[in-house]
Amino acid sequence: MVVTAAQLSQLVAAFAINEYPATHERDALAARLAMPSRKVQIWFQNRRRSLRVQERTARQLSQIDGVHGDDGDKGEDGAEDRNSEEGAAVPHKTSDVRNQ
């Protein structure tokens, strides 16, 4: 059984309201959509899983961006870091509390 565009639209709308519908809510939705309740249950499970995978992928990509940065060899202030190409240590902007 293939989900029609109209059914999908209603499933998405119901999901936006509640990602975990109770059995009676799922049964009522299935009756309105002329679908088996089990198919509606599986659709919700698949949708939640799909969102988790998307969120995990986005989180991993943001961590990669955070590690590599997207500003090339520029520091926090946007100035180019000339020491990075020479392999020299780049001084930190924070003060060393031990020497105060």
C-alpha positions in Angstrom: 0.0 0.0 0.0 1.4 3.3 -1.1 0.8 6.5 0.9 -0.9 9.2 -1.2 0.0 12.8 -1.2 -3.2 13.7 0.8 -2.5 11.0 3.4 1.1 12.1 3.7 0.1 15.6 4.2 -2.2 14.6 7.1 0.4 12.3 8.6 3.0 15.1 8.5 0.5 17.5 10.1 -0.3 15.0 12.9 3.4 14.4 13.4 4.0 18.1 13.9 1.4 18.1 16.7 2.5 14.9 18.4 5.5 12.7 17.5 4.2 9.9 19.8 0.4 9.6 19.3 -1.4 7.3 21.7 -3.0 4.1 20.4 -6.5 5.7 20.2 -5.1 8.8 18.4 -3.2 6.6 15.9 -6.4 4.4 15.3 -8.5 7.5 14.7 -5.9 8.9 12.3 -5.8 5.6 10.5 -9.6 5.5 10.2 -9.6 9.0 8.7 -6.9 8.1 6.2 -8.4 4.7 5.4 -5.2 3.0 6.3 -4.4 0.2 8.6 -3.4 1.4 12.1 -0.2 -0.7 11.9 0.8 1.2 8.8 0.3 4.5 10.6 2.4 3.2 13.5 5.2 2.2 11.3 5.1 5.5 9.4 5.5 7.4 12.8 8.4 5.1 13.8 10.1 5.6 10.5 9.6 9.4 10.6 11.1 9.6 14.2 14.0 7.5 13.1 14.6 9.7 10.0 14.6 12.8 12.1 17.1 11.3 14.6 19.4 10.4 11.7 19.2 13.9 10.2 19.9 15.5 13.6 22.9 13.3 14.2 24.2 14.0 10.7 23.8 17.8 11.2 25.4 17.6 14.6 28.4 15.7 13.2 28.7 18.2 10.3 28.7 21.1 12.8 31.4 19.4 14.8 33.5 19.0 11.7 32.9 22.6 10.8 33.9 23.6 14.4 37.1 21.6 14.1 38.1 22.8 10.7 36.4 26.1 10.7 35.2 27.7 7.5 37.4 30.8 7.5 40.6 29.3 6.2 43.7 30.5 8.0 42.1 33.4 9.8 42.0 33.7 13.5 39.1 34.6 15.8 39.4 38.3 14.9 39.4 37.6 11.2 43.1 38.5 10.7 45.2 36.1 8.7 47.3 33.9 10.9 50.8 34.0 9.3 52.4 31.7 11.9 50.1 28.8 10.9 51.9 28.2 7.6 55.3 28.3 9.2 54.4 25.7 11.8 55.1 28.1 14.6 53.0 28.2 17.8 50.2 30.7 17.7 50.0 32.7 20.9 46.6 32.5 22.7 44.6 35.6 23.4 43.9 34.6 26.9 46.3 35.6 29.6 48.2 33.0 31.6 46.9 33.2 35.1 50.0 31.4 36.5 52.3 34.3 35.7 50.3 37.0 37.4 
